[in-house]
C-alpha cells in the first residue's frame, strides 16, 4: 500500500469550516471560544480561514466546542499513491472514519 497524499491547504480549510460551523451551532462568538482556549479571537479567525491547527490546540478546541475531535475529520478522505492497478485519485478514508 502506498503512502497517503493529502492536500494540506484543502484539509486545513475543511477543518476550519467545521470549526466555524460547530461554533455557530453552539451560538458562540470567536471571542467566546478564544477566551475558553486561552488565545485571541484573531487566532480563531485564522483557524476558521484554514490556518494549520496543531493537534493539541485542536483537542482544546474540540473540548471547548463540546464535540469529539473526530468531528473535524469525519467524512474527509485522502488520495492514495498511484501504484500498479490503482486509478488516479482513488479515495481511502482516514482511520476511524465511517464509510457511507
Steps between C-alpha positions, in 0.01 A plus 500: 500500500634843406537806716202730538492828309333788679424843359596679821347835405166339413509284811565806722224692323248221564598474868453879524155474345401241759643710781289797390190284451523345847568835666197654331281198578576561867429874466855593603705793376862469396583691820308249712694207360831688512451591864422137591812373324726788609578653162388809307188519287731589211656155529153342482442706183822360355405142587155544349667640189717192456813562708673187627382389845735295716348177631514616862318824411239310301440282807448815710261641241304173485464509879391866496246419228374192686569265211732205440814583306383256233229755408764697311601199289181299439437463129838633386701280266851493357624380164736201499817482295443380147650155498458208263133430441380812683294770338617861540350674805365176646352591838559338836341610827706625794539254788189496716284648226168340415437426133158559351 
